Amino acid sequence: MSNNNAKHLISAYLRWQAPDLLTLQNLEDDLREEYEHHLSNNTSVVHHLYKLYPKVINQKFINRALVEAELRISTKGSIGDKKIS
């Protein structure tokens, strides 16, 4: 695997994990804002974790992910693999 390919895979993995990583308390602000920017990649996790975020740099990214999650719930009755009752 080339070095560029490995960097791309690591970057994609971190973007996917962004909702989970935002629960870390000692995350630097610039990194926190970058992860907030990528929340639309995994809105179902944001919906479950956003109340645990110790700090928010840019609320619009959180709101955007939450609205998308709510739309998915209202149209399908579920978020991802979890059934909403």
N, C-alpha and C positions, 0 to 999 in steps of 0.2 A: 504494500500500500504506500503511495507517495505521501510526502509530508503535507502537501496541499490538501489531499483527500482526507487525511487524518484530521487536519485542522478544521475542515468543513464539517466532518462528522461530529467532532467535539462541540463545535459551535451550534450545530443543529440540536444536539442533545441538551445543551445548556438552555437553549431557547425553549425546548419542550418542558424542561424542568423549572422554568422561570416562576410559575405560581408557587411551587414548593420552596424555591430558594428565597423568595421574598419573605418567608417567615423567619429567616435568620436575623437576629438582632444586630449583629456587628457588621452588616453589609455596608460597604461604602456607598455614599449617595449617588455617585456617577454610575456605579454598577447596578444599584437598585433601580435607577431611572431606566437604564438599558433593559433590564429584565421586565420592568413595567411595560415598556414599549412592545414586548413580545407576548403579552398575556393573551392576545387573541388566538394564539396557537392552541390553547388548551383552556377554554372558558369554563368547562365543567369543573375543573379543579379550582379555578379562581372562585367560582360560586361557593364552594365548600370551605375555602381557606381565607378569604379576604378579611374576615374579622380578626384573624390571627396576625395580620401584618403589623409589625410594631411601628412602622413609619411608611408614609406614602409621599413620594416626591411629586408625581403628576397624577392627580386624581382622575383626569379625563381618560387615561388608559384603563384604570380600574373600572370606571363607570361604563366604558365601552364594552369591556369583557362581561360585566354583569348584565348589561342590557341584552347582549347576544345570548347569554345563558338563559335569561328569562324568556326570550323569544323561542328558544329551543324547547324549553319546558312547556310553554303555552301551545306550541304547535304539535309537539310529539308526546308530551306528557312525561318525558324523561330527559336526562342529561347524560349523554354517553351511555355507559353500561348500567347506570343506576336508574331505577324506576321511581318516579315521584308519585306519592299517593296523596 
